[in-house]
Amino acid sequence: MQVKRHHHCPLCGGPNSCALAQTGDMAASCWCREIKFAPATLARIATELQEQACICPRCATSMNETSADTGNTPTALGDKA
């Protein structure tokens, strides 16, 4: 399965370092599959970019730390429940 190539974080506009976006291959190994994303973080992504663009490591880390303080349960990006 091919993915759309969005190389920029939908939250800050910086490079997202996403191997899936770089290769276009959903089977590629990527940092974004190794961490959990808080629902509040994912909710900040514009509707048209949800499930289309990966958050960068910096935004993911800072947002998840904030969410951990509020007790939100993280959800994996790119993986369906």
N, C-alpha and C positions, 0 to 999 in steps of 0.2 A: 504494500500500500504506500502510495506517495503522499507526502504532506506538502501544504503550501509553505513557501519559504519566506517566513517573517524573521528577519535577523535582529530586530530591535524589540526591546522591552516595551510592552504596551503601557507601562506605568511611568517610566522615566525617559524612554526614548533611546537609552544607551544600548550597546550590543548585548544580546542575551546569552551568547556563548552556547547556543542550543545545537547539539549535534544533529538532532532530527531536522531542524531547519537548514543546517549547512549541507547535509547530505540528501535531504528529501526522502529519507528512508525511515519509516516507523520502527524498523527493527534495529536501528542504530542505538548504541549505548550512549546515555547522556546523563549529566549531573542532575537534570530535572526529574529524572525517574528515581533518584536516590533519596530525595527529601520529600517532606510533606508540606503542603501549602494550606494556610488557614483559610477557611471559607470567606472571612472578611477581606483577605487579600485578593482572592479570586473575584469577589464581587466588585472590586474597583476597576476591573478590566472592562473597557467599552464593549458593548454587546456584539458589535461586528467583529471584534477580535477574540472573543471567547472561543476556546477550543481551536484557535488559529495561530496565536502568538504566545511564545513562552516568556515568562517573567525572568529578568536577569537575576543572577545569584545575589547581588547586593540588595535588590528590592525584596527578594524572597527571604533573605536572612533577616533584614531589618523589620519587615512586616511580620514575620513569624515570631520574632522575639516580642514584639508589641502584643500580638495575639495571645502568646503564652501568658503574658501578664494578666490578660482579661479572662483566661480560662476557655477560650474557643478551641474546639477540637479540629485539628488539621485534616485536610483532605489531599490526596495525591493528585497532582496535575497530570492530565493526559491519560489517566487510568479511570475507567468506568467502574462504578460500584456494582 
